[in-house]
């Protein structure tokens, strides 16, 4: 059975931390594919991405150029409006019925899963693979009790992706760009060049 990791986010802009996490997940979980799904709008965030959908997609394409096993999926951008993860996973399951899915999330997102749309169904469709960075506290999967079986919860604890501390964020890159500071070595060179050429994130 094919194993697919689903990696959603604003990617506004994509940076080396995203790439590091995706490759660690692919390696640690033995995934055949990482499917990158930029969100049109997160239901848990009030603000839309600052860069346009076109610009974000262009940056992701540049960052993943020639990266085997990484696929860009624009369904949420095409769908528009608020993006619900459970709807995306349901579509993917219908399209790839013989595939097992892992949902890549940060440790902070683990605690918000009960607030997501149809969390019980989501946990049936995919296994959350939580990224635990160096220095992060121990993960508390008890927040998912009642949403999934004990067997499922046990599986999730085995799917933790351990990475070194990555002190990078899209908001930091946006702030540096707005302040006319360098983002070199924080995002792929081609992405940096596109941001400069299109004058993205300038105030």
N, C-alpha and C positions, 0 to 999 in steps of 0.2 A: 504494500500500500504506500502511495506517495505521501510524503510528509511536507506540509507547507506552513511556513511562518507568516503571519499577517502582521504587518508593521504599519500602523496608522499614525497620523500626526499632521500638524500644520506644515512642518518642514519650512519654516519662514524666517531664515533660510536653513537649508540642510547644512549640516556641519560634520566634522570628522567624528564627533561623539556618536551621531546616528549611525555612521558607517561601521564604527568599531562595535557597537551593540549588535547590529545586524549580523556581522560576520561571526561574532562570538556565539550568537544564538544558533546560527547555521552549523557551526562546528560542534558546540556542546550538545545540541539536541539531534544532531545527525539529519538536519532538514535538507530536503532536495531543492527547496526553493524558498526565497524570501520574497513576498509580494508587498511592495510599497504602495500604500493607499493614502495619498494626501487628502485631508478632509476639507470639505467646502466650508463647514462651520461646526465647531464642537458644541454640543448641547450643554457642556459644562463651562464654556467660556463665553462671555458676553460679546467679545470683540471678534470681528472677522480678521483673517490674516491681513497683514499690511501690504505684502506683495500680491499682485494679481495672480489668478489661477494660472494664466499663461506663463508668467515669470517663474512661479514656483515649480511648475512642471518642467520648464526649461532647465532650471538649476538641478533638479533631481536627475534628469536625463544626462546632464553633463557629469554629475557626480558618479553615476552608475555606468558610465560608458565602458564597455568591454568587461563588465563584471559578470562572470558566468553565475547562473543560479539566482540572479536578482531581476525581478520583473516589476515594471511600473504599471499600476492599475488606476485609471482615472475615473472610475465609476462614481465615486462620491462627488468629485468635481463636476462631472456631467449631470449628476442628479441635482446638484445645487441644494440650497437651503440647509437645514440642520442635518448633520450626519449621525445616524444611530448605528453603532457597531453591530448590534444584533441583526439589523436588516442586511448589512453588508455580508456578514458571515452566512446568513441564510441563503443569499444569492450565490455565494461561492460554493456552499454545500450542494446546491442544486446543479451547479455547473460542473462540479468535480466530486461526484458522489463517492468515488473510491479513494478519496483523499482524507487524511487526518490533519486537523488544523491546530496550530498553536497561535495564540494571540500574544504578541510581544508588548509588554507594558512596563512602566517604571514602578518602583516600589511604592511611590506615593499614590499611584492609580489603584493599587490593590485595595486600599481602604475605601475608595469611592465606588467600587463595583456594585455594592448594594443599591446605589443611587442611579445606576445606569438603567436604561429601558430593558425590561424583561431579563433580569440577571440570571434567573434559573435557566431560561432557554439558552442564553448566551453560553453558560457553562456546559451545556449539553453539546453545543455546536463546536466549541473550541476549548482547549486547555490553556489558561493564561500561563505564559512563561514570564515570570517576574524577574526583572533585571535588578540584581543586588550589587551595588557598587561598594568598593572598599570604604569602610567607615560608616556605611548604612547600618541602622539597628537591625536586629533579628526580625525577620518577617513574621507577621501574625496572621496566619490563615484562618483564625477563628472568626474573623469578620465575615467569612463566607459560609459559616455553619447555618444549616437550614436552607441554603441555596443549592447545595450539591451533596451527594452521598459521601459517606466517610471514605469510601474507596477512591472517589474522585479527588477529594481533598488530599489524600495521601499521594496521588499521582502528581498533584500540583507542587507539592513540596520537593518532589524529585526533578521538577522542571525548572528550578531556579537557575538563572544565568548569572554566574559570578564574574564581575569585571573589576578592573582597577578603578579607582576614583577618577572620574572624568569631569573636570571642572570646566565644562563647556555648555552653553545654552544658546538657543536662537536669540533670546532677548539680549544676552550679553553682546552678541555679534551686531545686533541692530543698534545698540547703544554706542558701540565702538565706531560703527559707520557714521552715525549721526554726529559723533564728536570728532570726526575726521581722524580716527585712529586706525592702526593697521589690524587687519583680520588674517594676515598671512599665517599659514600653518594651522589655521582653525577650521578651514573649509578647503576643498580641493581648489587648485589654482584656477581651473576653468570656471568654477562657480564665482570665485573672487573677481575674475575678469568680467563676467556677465553683470555682476552687481555694480561694478564700476562703470561699465559701458551704458547700462540702462539707468544709472543714477538711483538705484533702489535704496530705500530706508534713509534717504536724506530728509532732513526737516525743512 
